Amino acid sequence: MIKNFKWLFLVSLTFVACTNNDDAVVEEPVSAGTANFSKYVALGDSFAAGYSDGALFIEGQKGAYPNLLSQQFAAAGGGTFTTPLMADNVGGLLLGGNVIAAKRMYFNGSAPVTVSGTTSTEVSTKVSGPFNNLGVPGAKSYHLVAAGYGNVAGVAGGLANPYFARFSTSATTTVLADALAQSPTFFSLWIGGNDVLGYATSGGVGVNQTGNNNPATYGANDITDPGVFAYVYNSLITNLTANGAKGVVANLPYVSTLPYFTTVPYNPLTTSVLGSGNTAVGQATISALNTQLYGPLKSALTYLGAGDRINLLSTTTPNPLLIKDESLTNLTARLTAVLTPTFTASMGATLGAQTAAFYGAVYGQARQATATDLVLLPTQSVIGTAPTASNSGLGIAPPSPLNKFGITFPLQDAHVLIPAEIDAIKVATDAYNSSIRAIADAKGLAFVDAKAIMTQLSTTGIVSNSFTMTTTYVTGGAFSLDGIHPSPRGYGLIANAFIDAINSKYTSTLKKHDLGKYRILFPSSL
């Protein structure tokens, strides 16, 4: 009996050994499945181009998700994939020798700073194509079908895109036309982020153009009408698939979930520096503010039925920033009237009336920020600084002590996204995503749920290769220092999501990238 058990045990070991050996040496062959990767073109915006750390540069372009896709396509019949590389790893752009785009950033251990070196990429120096990577930083959906978008002569006046002008095949061509001229067998299209991003990064200073179907009248920071987006997107896909090409598309995350909008807390004001993101105000200063500004303001606003706009500052817990909310009822005139008797009693009629009018103008739509507001990343360097005539919203530089942004003077529209603006972004994005999914399903295209990926990154994080990627600024691993564009590892994550979608739709067996091989941030020297 014991011998039988020994024999069974040896047999089981043999089977285990054979099975493990087979797993080690037998790999599923890479196959294109029903797709044809022989001529791949990528259309999109800065994400497709490989923009990172606030600039476009060679190493960033090499790590763009279309380039990473093409590397895996090569093992399944993919052809050459060309990219209109910049002239250096410094980043930035020149037009006629004048700098029109900034250099890239790197992290020096305490903060993002600009790299040394000289920008050498001149827009008017054309590079010869055609190019497979047609990602154009700054492009909105309708720009991909706009004739003249790559006309060098139109760059200075804002009528053309400097990045596309470098590599467009002619002054009158479109991004779509340059793609179709290559007779692609496979394409990727990820577009639409910029259709709301300018509005978001401007703090909602742009216009929500919903209801306006004429893009020629749009400003740079406006939200694209969902009907315009749907029309353009359908046109793009219809043309790209007309000759039987297959492809992969992606929907859009809410741009308001990017680190650019979630890094700076709404309540950073403390008696001392408690940690990253806090602004030390000082206990004595807080006490003085409560007595001289916040207390009187709250009393006046309470009298006007708006006492919830301002509360006294705390010396024990973080305090919210003071912001302007243009969606609030403007109490300028009424606040001026309430404050006039107090100021005239201590200052005299003329000066008192002028001071009351100033307070009314400054605080008529002021309130303290809440967790539903999003403070823009660049605003971190503005908090506590003195407003100027150009950014105060008054046309004058306010006097001391009412000249501390976010503390004694409200941060302006350009510094913060308020709930109404966040909602406008979400409504438009949802409409765009509905159009993207509908045409993807109708044409049988692979679909990447980028919105779901971003939701996971910004909540639980995504675990890969034994590390966790999140949207945490600098250290999260997914985003670069500009807070909007991916890091090298983030682009790898995107490429893998595209590969998963392609494999699922077309029964291909493309291999994914090992994200552990990609750095989190670029160093100062490349």
C-alpha positions in Angstrom: 0.0 0.0 0.0 2.8 2.3 0.9 4.5 1.5 -2.3 1.4 2.4 -4.3 1.2 5.7 -2.6 4.9 6.4 -3.4 4.3 5.5 -7.0 1.2 7.8 -7.2 3.3 10.6 -5.6 6.1 10.2 -8.2 3.6 10.1 -11.1 1.9 13.3 -9.8 5.3 15.0 -9.6 6.0 13.9 -13.2 2.8 15.5 -14.4 3.4 18.7 -12.4 6.9 18.9 -13.8 5.7 18.4 -17.4 2.9 20.9 -17.0 5.2 23.5 -15.5 7.8 22.9 -18.2 5.1 23.3 -20.9 4.0 26.6 -19.3 7.6 27.9 -19.3 8.4 27.1 -22.9 5.1 27.2 -24.8 3.9 30.7 -25.5 0.8 31.7 -27.4 2.1 33.0 -30.8 1.5 36.7 -31.5 -1.3 37.1 -34.0 -3.2 40.0 -35.6 -6.4 38.0 -35.4 -8.9 39.6 -37.7 -7.0 43.0 -37.7 -4.4 44.1 -40.2 -1.6 46.2 -38.6 0.5 46.6 -41.8 -0.4 50.3 -42.1 -1.3 51.9 -38.8 -2.0 55.6 -38.3 -2.8 57.4 -35.1 -5.1 60.4 -34.9 -5.5 62.5 -31.8 -4.3 65.3 -29.6 -1.4 65.8 -27.2 -1.8 62.3 -25.7 -1.3 60.7 -29.0 1.7 63.0 -29.6 3.4 62.0 -26.3 3.2 65.4 -24.7 4.6 65.3 -21.1 5.8 67.7 -18.4 4.4 70.7 -20.2 6.1 70.2 -23.5 6.7 68.0 -26.5 10.2 66.5 -26.8 11.9 63.5 -28.4 11.9 61.0 -25.5 8.3 61.8 -24.7 7.3 61.3 -28.3 9.0 57.9 -28.3 6.9 56.8 -25.4 3.6 58.0 -26.7 0.9 55.3 -26.6 0.7 55.0 -30.5 4.4 54.4 -30.6 4.1 51.7 -27.9 1.2 50.1 -29.8 3.3 50.1 -33.0 6.1 48.2 -31.2 3.6 45.4 -30.3 2.0 45.5 -33.7 5.4 44.8 -35.3 5.2 41.2 -34.0 1.9 40.7 -35.7 2.6 42.1 -39.2 2.8 45.8 -38.3 4.8 48.0 -40.6 7.0 51.0 -40.1 5.6 53.7 -37.8 7.0 57.2 -38.2 6.7 60.1 -35.8 7.5 63.9 -36.5 10.1 64.1 -33.9 11.0 67.4 -32.3 14.6 68.7 -32.7 15.6 68.2 -29.0 14.7 66.9 -25.6 14.4 70.5 -24.2 10.9 71.0 -25.6 9.3 74.3 -26.6 8.8 75.9 -30.0 10.3 78.7 -32.0 8.5 80.7 -34.7 10.8 82.9 -36.6 13.3 82.5 -33.8 10.9 83.7 -31.2 9.8 81.3 -28.4 6.1 80.5 -28.6 6.0 77.4 -26.3 7.8 76.7 -23.1 10.4 74.1 -22.3 9.7 71.0 -20.4 9.8 70.6 -16.6 11.6 68.2 -14.3 11.4 67.6 -10.5 14.4 68.9 -8.6 13.5 67.2 -5.4 11.2 69.9 -4.0 9.3 71.4 -6.9 8.9 71.3 -10.7 11.4 73.5 -12.5 12.2 74.2 -16.1 15.1 72.4 -17.7 18.2 74.2 -18.9 19.1 74.3 -22.5 17.9 76.1 -25.6 14.8 75.3 -27.6 15.8 74.4 -31.2 12.5 73.3 -32.8 11.5 75.9 -35.4 8.0 75.7 -36.6 8.8 77.0 -40.0 11.4 74.3 -40.6 9.2 71.6 -42.1 9.9 67.9 -41.5 9.3 65.5 -44.3 6.6 62.9 -44.0 4.1 61.4 -44.3 3.9 60.4 -40.7 1.9 57.7 -39.0 1.6 59.5 -35.7 -0.7 62.3 -36.4 -1.2 63.4 -32.8 -1.5 67.2 -32.6 -1.1 68.9 -29.2 -4.0 71.3 -28.7 -6.2 69.8 -31.3 -10.0 69.7 -30.7 -12.3 67.3 -32.6 -13.2 69.7 -35.4 -9.5 70.7 -35.9 -8.8 67.3 -37.4 -11.0 68.2 -40.4 -10.1 71.9 -40.6 -8.3 72.9 -43.8 -5.3 75.1 -43.2 -4.8 73.8 -39.6 -1.3 73.1 -40.7 -0.5 76.3 -42.5 2.7 77.9 -41.1 1.5 81.3 -42.2 -1.5 81.0 -39.9 0.3 80.1 -36.8 1.2 83.6 -35.6 -2.5 84.7 -35.8 -3.8 81.6 -34.0 -5.4 80.3 -37.2 -3.2 77.2 -37.4 -1.5 74.8 -35.1 2.3 75.1 -34.8 2.8 71.4 -34.2 0.8 70.3 -37.2 2.4 73.1 -39.3 5.8 71.4 -38.9 4.7 68.1 -40.5 1.5 68.7 -42.5 1.9 67.7 -46.1 0.6 71.0 -47.4 -0.7 74.3 -46.2 -4.3 73.4 -47.1 -4.5 69.8 -46.0 -6.3 68.4 -42.9 -5.1 65.9 -40.3 -7.7 63.5 -41.6 -6.6 63.9 -45.2 -3.0 63.2 -44.3 -4.1 60.1 -42.5 -6.3 58.8 -45.4 -3.6 59.5 -48.0 -1.6 56.7 -46.4 -4.4 54.1 -47.0 -4.4 52.8 -43.4 -5.4 49.3 -42.6 -5.7 50.1 -38.9 -6.1 53.3 -36.9 -6.5 54.6 -33.4 -8.5 57.7 -32.6 -8.6 59.4 -29.2 -9.9 62.9 -29.5 -12.2 65.3 -27.6 -10.3 66.1 -24.4 -9.4 69.5 -25.7 -13.0 70.2 -26.5 -13.5 70.9 -22.8 -9.9 71.2 -21.4 -9.4 74.8 -22.4 -12.5 75.8 -20.5 -11.4 73.8 -17.5 -7.8 75.1 -17.3 -9.0 78.7 -17.7 -11.2 78.2 -14.6 -14.3 78.3 -16.8 -13.5 81.7 -18.2 -14.4 80.3 -21.7 -17.9 80.0 -23.0 -20.0 76.9 -23.1 -21.0 76.8 -26.7 -23.7 74.2 -26.4 -26.3 75.2 -28.9 -23.9 76.9 -31.2 -23.0 74.7 -34.2 -20.5 77.0 -35.8 -16.9 76.3 -34.6 -15.6 79.3 -36.5 -17.1 81.5 -33.8 -15.5 79.6 -30.9 -12.8 80.9 -28.7 -9.8 78.9 -27.6 -11.2 78.1 -24.2 -14.8 77.3 -25.2 -16.7 74.1 -24.7 -17.5 72.5 -28.1 -21.2 72.0 -28.8 -22.0 68.2 -28.5 -23.8 68.2 -31.8 -20.7 69.6 -33.5 -18.6 66.9 -31.8 -21.0 64.1 -32.9 -21.0 65.3 -36.5 -17.2 65.6 -36.7 -16.6 62.3 -34.9 -19.0 60.4 -37.2 -17.3 62.0 -40.2 -13.8 60.9 -39.0 -14.9 57.3 -38.3 -16.9 57.0 -41.5 -13.9 58.2 -43.6 -11.3 56.1 -41.7 -13.4 52.9 -42.2 -14.5 53.5 -45.7 -12.0 51.2 -47.3 -12.3 48.4 -44.7 -9.8 49.6 -42.1 -10.3 48.5 -38.5 -9.5 50.5 -35.5 -9.6 51.3 -31.8 -11.2 54.4 -30.2 -11.3 55.6 -26.6 -13.9 57.6 -24.7 -13.0 60.6 -22.4 -12.5 60.9 -18.7 -13.8 63.9 -16.9 -10.8 66.3 -17.2 -11.7 67.7 -13.8 -10.4 64.5 -12.2 -6.8 65.2 -13.5 -4.1 66.1 -10.9 -4.2 69.7 -12.4 -7.6 70.1 -10.7 -7.3 67.9 -7.6 -3.9 68.6 -6.1 -4.4 72.0 -4.4 -6.8 71.6 -1.5 -9.7 74.0 -1.1 -8.8 74.6 2.5 -5.0 75.1 2.8 -4.9 78.1 5.2 -3.5 77.1 8.5 -1.8 78.7 11.5 1.4 76.8 10.5 2.6 74.6 7.7 0.9 71.2 8.5 2.1 69.5 5.4 2.2 69.6 1.6 -0.3 71.9 0.1 -0.8 74.0 3.2 -0.2 77.8 3.4 0.9 79.1 6.8 -1.1 82.2 7.8 -0.2 82.5 11.5 -2.5 82.4 14.5 -2.1 86.2 15.2 -3.0 86.9 11.6 -6.0 84.7 11.7 -7.2 86.4 14.9 -6.7 89.8 13.3 -8.5 88.7 10.1 -11.5 87.6 12.1 -11.7 90.9 13.9 -11.0 93.3 11.0 -12.4 91.5 7.9 -14.2 88.2 8.3 -16.2 89.3 11.3 -17.6 92.5 9.8 -18.1 90.8 6.4 -20.1 88.0 8.0 -22.2 90.4 10.0 -23.0 92.5 6.9 -23.7 89.4 4.7 -25.9 87.9 7.4 -28.0 91.1 7.5 -28.4 90.6 3.7 -29.4 87.0 4.1 -26.1 85.6 2.8 -24.3 84.8 6.0 -23.3 81.4 4.8 -20.9 82.8 2.3 -18.3 83.7 5.0 -17.4 82.1 8.3 -14.8 83.0 10.9 -11.4 81.4 10.5 -10.2 78.6 12.8 -6.9 78.5 14.7 -7.0 74.7 15.0 -8.2 73.3 11.7 -7.4 74.1 8.0 -9.4 77.0 6.6 -10.9 77.5 3.1 -9.7 79.9 0.5 -11.6 83.1 -0.2 -12.9 82.9 -3.8 -15.1 84.8 -6.2 -18.2 82.8 -7.4 -19.7 84.5 -10.4 -22.8 82.3 -10.1 -23.8 84.0 -6.8 -26.2 86.9 -6.6 -24.1 90.0 -6.9 -24.5 91.9 -3.6 -22.1 94.7 -4.6 -24.6 97.6 -4.3 -26.4 96.2 -1.2 -23.1 95.4 0.6 -21.8 98.9 -0.2 -25.0 100.4 1.3 -24.7 98.3 4.5 -21.1 99.1 5.0 -21.2 102.8 4.2 -22.4 104.1 7.6 -19.7 102.2 9.4 -16.9 103.5 7.2 -18.1 107.1 7.0 -18.3 107.2 10.8 -14.6 106.5 11.1 -13.2 107.9 7.9 -15.5 110.8 6.9 -18.0 110.9 4.1 -15.8 110.9 1.0 -13.2 108.3 2.1 -15.8 106.2 3.9 -18.0 106.0 0.8 -15.1 105.1 -1.4 -13.9 102.4 1.0 -17.4 100.9 1.3 -17.7 100.9 -2.5 -14.4 99.1 -2.7 -15.5 96.4 -0.2 -18.8 96.0 -2.1 -17.0 95.5 -5.4 -14.5 93.0 -3.9 -16.8 90.9 -1.8 -20.1 91.2 -3.6 -19.7 87.7 -5.0 -17.1 86.4 -2.6 -17.4 83.2 -0.5 -15.2 80.7 1.1 -14.4 77.6 -1.0 -15.9 74.2 -0.3 -14.9 70.6 -1.2 -17.1 70.9 -4.3 -14.7 73.6 -5.8 -11.6 72.7 -7.7 -8.5 74.9 -7.3 -6.3 74.8 -10.4 -2.7 73.6 -10.0 -1.0 76.9 -10.9 -3.1 78.7 -8.3 -0.9 77.1 -5.6 1.8 79.7 -6.4 -0.8 82.5 -6.4 -2.2 82.0 -2.9 -1.0 84.8 -0.6 0.5 86.9 -3.4 -0.7 90.5 -4.3 -3.2 90.9 -7.1 -2.3 93.2 -9.9 -4.3 95.5 -12.0 -4.5 92.9 -14.7 -5.6 89.9 -12.6 -7.6 91.5 -9.7 -10.8 91.8 -11.8 -11.0 95.4 -10.7 -8.6 97.0 -13.1 -6.5 98.2 -10.1 -4.1 96.6 -7.7 -5.9 96.5 -4.3 -4.1 98.1 -1.3 -2.6 96.3 1.7 -3.8 94.5 3.7 -6.6 93.6 1.3 -4.1 92.3 -1.2 -3.5 88.6 -0.4 -5.1 86.3 -2.9 -7.2 83.7 -1.3 -6.8 85.2 2.2 -8.0 88.8 2.1 -8.8 89.1 -1.6 -10.9 86.5 -3.5 -9.2 84.2 -6.0 -10.7 85.0 -9.3 -12.6 83.0 -11.9 -9.3 81.9 -13.6 -8.1 80.3 -10.4 -10.9 78.0 -9.5 -13.6 75.8 -11.0 -16.9 76.2 -9.3 -19.7 73.5 -9.3 -21.6 75.0 -12.2 -18.5 75.0 -14.3 -17.6 71.4 -13.3 -21.2 70.4 -14.2 -20.9 72.0 -17.7 -17.7 70.0 -18.3 -19.4 66.7 -17.2 -22.5 67.3 -19.3 -20.5 67.9 -22.4 -18.1 65.0 -21.8 -21.1 62.6 -21.2 -22.5 63.7 -24.6 -19.2 63.3 -26.4 -18.8 59.8 -24.8 -22.3 58.8 -26.0 -21.4 59.7 -29.5 -18.0 57.9 -29.3 -19.6 54.7 -28.0 -22.5 54.8 -30.6 -20.2 55.0 -33.6 -17.7 52.5 -32.2 -20.5 50.0 -31.8 -22.0 50.8 -35.2 -18.7 50.3 -37.0 -17.5 47.3 -34.9 -14.5 49.1 -33.5 -12.4 48.2 -30.4 -13.3 50.4 -27.5 -11.2 51.7 -24.6 -13.1 52.9 -21.5 -10.6 55.6 -20.6 -13.2 57.1 -18.3 -13.4 54.0 -16.2 -9.6 53.8 -16.1 -9.3 57.4 -14.8 -12.0 56.7 -12.2 -10.0 53.8 -10.9 -6.7 55.7 -10.9 -8.3 58.6 -9.0 -9.9 56.3 -6.3 -8.4 52.9 -5.6 -5.5 53.2 -7.9 -4.4 50.5 -10.5 -2.0 47.8 -9.4 0.4 46.5 -12.1 3.7 44.7 -11.8 3.5 44.9 -7.9 3.2 48.7 -7.7 0.1 50.9 -7.5 -0.4 53.8 -9.9 -2.6 56.7 -8.8 -3.4 60.3 -9.8 -1.4 61.7 -6.9 0.7 64.6 -8.2 4.5 63.8 -8.6 4.5 60.5 -6.7 1.4 58.7 -8.2 3.3 57.4 -11.2 0.5 58.0 -13.8 0.9 61.7 -14.6 3.6 64.1 -15.5 4.5 67.4 -13.8 2.0 69.4 -15.8 -0.8 67.6 -14.0 -2.6 66.8 -17.3 -0.5 64.6 -19.5 0.7 61.1 -18.6 4.1 60.1 -17.3 6.2 57.5 -19.2 4.6 54.8 -17.1 1.2 56.4 -17.6 1.6 56.2 -21.4 2.5 52.5 -20.9 -0.7 52.0 -19.0 -2.7 53.6 -21.8 -1.0 51.5 -24.4 -1.9 48.3 -22.5 -5.5 49.4 -22.2 -5.6 49.8 -26.0 -4.0 46.4 -26.5 -6.6 44.8 -24.2 -9.4 46.3 -26.2 -7.8 45.3 -29.6 -7.2 41.7 -28.4 -10.8 41.4 -27.2 -12.4 42.8 -30.3 -10.2 41.3 -33.0 -9.1 38.1 -31.3 -5.5 39.2 -31.7 -2.9 38.1 -29.2 -0.7 41.2 -28.8 1.6 41.3 -25.9 1.3 44.0 -23.3 4.2 46.2 -22.0 5.9 45.6 -18.6 5.1 48.8 -16.9 7.9 48.3 -14.4 10.3 49.1 -17.2 9.0 52.7 -17.5 10.1 55.5 -15.4 7.7 57.6 -13.3 9.2 61.0 -14.3 11.8 62.2 -16.8 15.1 63.4 -15.3 16.6 66.8 -16.0 19.0 65.4 -18.6 18.0 63.1 -21.4 
